[in-house]
Amino acid sequence: MGIADPSKRLEAMPPYKFQELERQIADKRAAGIDVISLGIGDPDGPTYPYIVKAMQEAVADPATHQYPSNRGRDDFRQAFAEFYDQRFGVEIDPETEVIPAIGAKECIYNLCFAFLDPGDVALASDPGYPVYTGGPILANATPELLPLVPELGFAPDLSAVPADVAAKARLMFINYPNNPTGAVAPEGFFEMVVSFAREHEILVVHDNAYSETTYDGYVAPSFLSTPGAKEVGVEVFSLSKGFNMTGWRCAAILGNAEAIQTYWRLKTNVDSGLYEAVQVAGAAALLGPRGPLERMNETYARRRDLVVGALREIGVEVKAPKGTIYVWAPVPSGHTSTSFCEAVLEEAAVVISPGSMYGPSGEGFFRISLTTPDDRIEEAVERMREHLS
Ligand SMILES: Cc1ncc(COP(=O)(O)O)c(C=O)c1O
């Protein structure tokens, strides 16, 4: 055993699927080719000015310079309570039903360590955000996949979960508006989740990373607005995408008070809380004007229409998503996800993500991210039209 050998649990992690594509991109760039990346879901717009201003003032205040508590500042928890009330009609007790998280990724990962023992199962949307499977694997538990298929509006068929799997399941990860499919929660789906979770005593984790990024008048609900949701679930709300704050690591977990207490117990052993100035800025973001967010959504909608239009022109049957920053589309026949993405890179020098990166049910699809400036998206779309028609 070498000093740098990974633990068995790290060894058990699936290989990083983007590796080969990244190598090809690097080779192309080294050869002087202008590669346009539509791969990563990282908003290209800056954080809105009123949030930056709140941060600048908070950083200058020495009261924010010491260790924060994992419970979070009163004004942060209060801002979430107000936001959830006004935006979703959900009542949150700021004392017991919300604490900060250092981004949704941290929260999802640590929930696995707070709730899963070896032999336990976590139900994970497939395709899905990779931590829904990586977290359970690292916690020595077993992720069981919930396939999301277009026929069911990219919602899992809960009646298809085998009884023995449901009996071992302790956590269930769902996410609407959904990455990578762009789907929004079908009517009645959250209600089904609540009754399934009640029946099998599963803690539902709704990853709400995209509720503020929606189009065509669609307004995304909180999972917690479903009757009974707080009895069986928590919601992770990230400010990363809607508020252009991916770099800030600002999120919160809300909902079931006992589950939040358990997560907090784990966290006190792992990290030392969310920087207080970020909490001040996060509170300002939640309670600030909606205008910048609406303008950002108009920008994404314009880009979405551009991408969807071009894909349809080259014969790809694609639905325009009502939410998220992604277009999810089937690969042309004769291709796998990977072979199509490689062909697009080879012929058009445009990077798109193979659906298989997000789980086996993503095979046969590709994902385009809308987080690239308009002129580059236009150029990418033009190249795809030219080379793939
Ligand atoms: C569904 C989903 N959850 C969580 C995250 C990460 O959120 P955060 O930046 O708060 O860690 C992402 C980022 O791509 C995501 O797509």
The ligand as an SDF file (V2000), in Angstrom:
LIG
                    3D

 16 16  0  0  0  0  0  0  0  0999 V2000
  -29.1370   20.0990   -9.2390 C   0  0  0  0  0  0  0  0  0  0  0  0
  -27.9760   20.8110   -8.6610 C   0  0  0  0  0  0  0  0  0  0  0  0
  -27.8090   20.8240   -7.3350 N   0  0  0  0  0  0  0  0  0  0  0  0
  -26.7810   21.4560   -6.7680 C   0  0  0  0  0  0  0  0  0  0  0  0
  -25.8290   22.1050   -7.5300 C   0  0  0  0  0  0  0  0  0  0  0  0
  -24.6900   22.7830   -6.8440 C   0  0  0  0  0  0  0  0  0  0  0  0
  -25.1310   23.8500   -6.0580 O   0  0  0  0  0  0  0  0  0  0  0  0
  -24.1190   24.6550   -5.1410 P   0  0  0  0  0  0  0  0  0  0  0  0
  -23.3550   25.5960   -6.0090 O   0  0  0  0  0  0  0  0  0  0  0  0
  -25.0160   25.3660   -4.1650 O   0  0  0  0  0  0  0  0  0  0  0  0
  -23.2270   23.6660   -4.4670 O   0  0  0  0  0  0  0  0  0  0  0  0
  -25.9400   22.1050   -8.9110 C   0  0  0  0  0  0  0  0  0  0  0  0
  -24.9100   22.7360   -9.7360 C   0  0  0  0  0  0  0  0  0  0  0  0
  -24.7590   22.4640  -10.9060 O   0  0  0  0  0  0  0  0  0  0  0  0
  -27.0400   21.4350   -9.4830 C   0  0  0  0  0  0  0  0  0  0  0  0
  -27.2010   21.4070  -10.8100 O   0  0  0  0  0  0  0  0  0  0  0  0
  1  2  1  0
  2  3  1  0
  2 15  2  0
  3  4  2  0
  4  5  1  0
  5  6  1  0
  5 12  2  0
  6  7  1  0
  7  8  1  0
  8  9  2  0
  8 10  1  0
  8 11  1  0
 12 13  1  0
 12 15  1  0
 13 14  2  0
 15 16  1  0
M  END
$$$$
